[in-house]
Amino acid sequence: MERRHFIRKAAITLASVTGALAAATYFRQFIPRTAGEKRRIVLGDYRQFPVDTYTFLDQHGLFVYRDHEGMRAVSAVCTHLGCILERSTDGFKCPCHGSLYNRDGVILSGPAPRNLAWYRVSRTSDGRIMVDPGKRVRAEDKFLTS
């Protein structure tokens, strides 16, 4: 094989690999981040969560909300680049890039492309409260505790 043909093939291969990596990186932003979302999370007794309060569970990246009727769980991970959200007076905010969500997790402003995910809350066979991040529900759906 001549040196000219070898260099041409090497250049084409390098350009193809670089293009494939660039395309994969670009399209990755449209795929939801779901790492670790398949495990069920047992929270324990619902009474340990204060009424009318969003409780942040750092180890699970969740906010759990309890009112007088029941409980709901929402992701605390920003849909933009995966930063952990903070509570604000009107909902949630991303400290990294400024995305704002209302109390129902609907995006109000910022670079975030999607609303926050709400997860199914249920009771285990032994009576403890459990969140299933593999099952998404509507924001208004809640597990009735009363």
N, C-alpha and C positions, 0 to 999 in steps of 0.2 A: 504494500500500500504506500502510495506516495505521501509525503509529508503534507502536501496541500489538501488532499482528501481527508487525512486524519484530523487536521486542524478544523476543516469545515464540519466534519461530523461531531467533533468535540464541542465546537461553538453552538451547533444546533441543539445538541443534547443539553448543554448548560443553559441555553435560552429557554428550552422547553421545561426544564426542572424549575428554573426561576419563575417562569410564567405560571406554572401549576401551583407553586407555593404562594405566589401573590394572589392568585384567584381564590385559593383556599382561605387565606387570611381575610380577604375581602368578604367572601360569602359567610364566614363564621359569625359576623355581626348580626346576621338575620336568623341565626339558630338560637333558641332560648337556652340559657345556662341552666342545666338540670343536674349538675353533679351533686350526688348525695340526696336527691329528692325522692328516691324510691323507698326509703325506710320510713316506717311509721314511728311517730314520736309519742311516747306515753308521757302525759303531763301530770297525772295523779288526780287528786281531788279538785273539783272545780271551785270549791270554796276558798282555796288558797289564792285565787286571783281576785283582786279588788273589783268591785262593781263599777261600771262606767269608766273603765281604765284600760288603756292599751299597755300590756305588760311585754317588755322586750325580752326575748329568750336568745341571748347572744350565741350560745353554743349551737343553736338550730337555725339562726337567721330568720326568726319569726317575731311578729307581734301577735299576741293573743288578746282579743277584746272580749270582755264579759259585761253584759248588762243584766237587768233583772229577769230577762226571759231566757237568755242562753249565752253561747260562746261562738266566736268566729276566729279564724286564724288567717293572717295575711303575710306574704313574704316581706322580709325587711331588706331584700336585695334589690338595688336599683336595676331597672331593665336596660340601662345604658351600658355600663361597663362593670356592673357587679359590686359597686360600693355598698356599704351598709348604711341604710337610711336612718335618719333621726326623726323624732316626733316634732311637729311644729304645732302652733295653735290651731291651724285649720286642717292638718293632715300630716303629711310626711315630706321631708326634704332630703335631697342628696347633698352631703357636705363636700363632695368631690367636684361635681360639675353643675350643680344648681337646679337639677330637675325638681319640680314640685308636683305633688300628688294630693288630691283631696282625701277626706276620711274614708272614702270608698275605694281608694287606690287608683282613681282615674287621673291620668296625666293632665296637669294644668299647663305646665310650661317646661322648657328645657330640652336637652338633647335626647331624653329617654324616648324610645320608639313605641313602647307598649305600656298598658296599665299594669298594676301589680297583680300577682296571682293570689287568689283566695283558695284555701285548702279545706277539704272536708274534715269536720270535727265530729267524732263519735265516741261511744262508750265501749270499753273493752268488756269481756265476759265477767271480769271481776269488779266492774263498776268504775274503773278509772277512766279519765278523759284522755282521748288519743287524737292526734292530728295525722292525717295521711297526705303528705305532700305529693303523692302520685295521683291524687284525685282532686282535680280543680272544680270549684263551684262558683256560683255567682256571689257577688259581694253581699247581697242581702240574705243569702242562705246562712242559717245558723243552727247550731245544735241546741235544742231546747232543754234547759236544765230544770225548769220548774214544772 
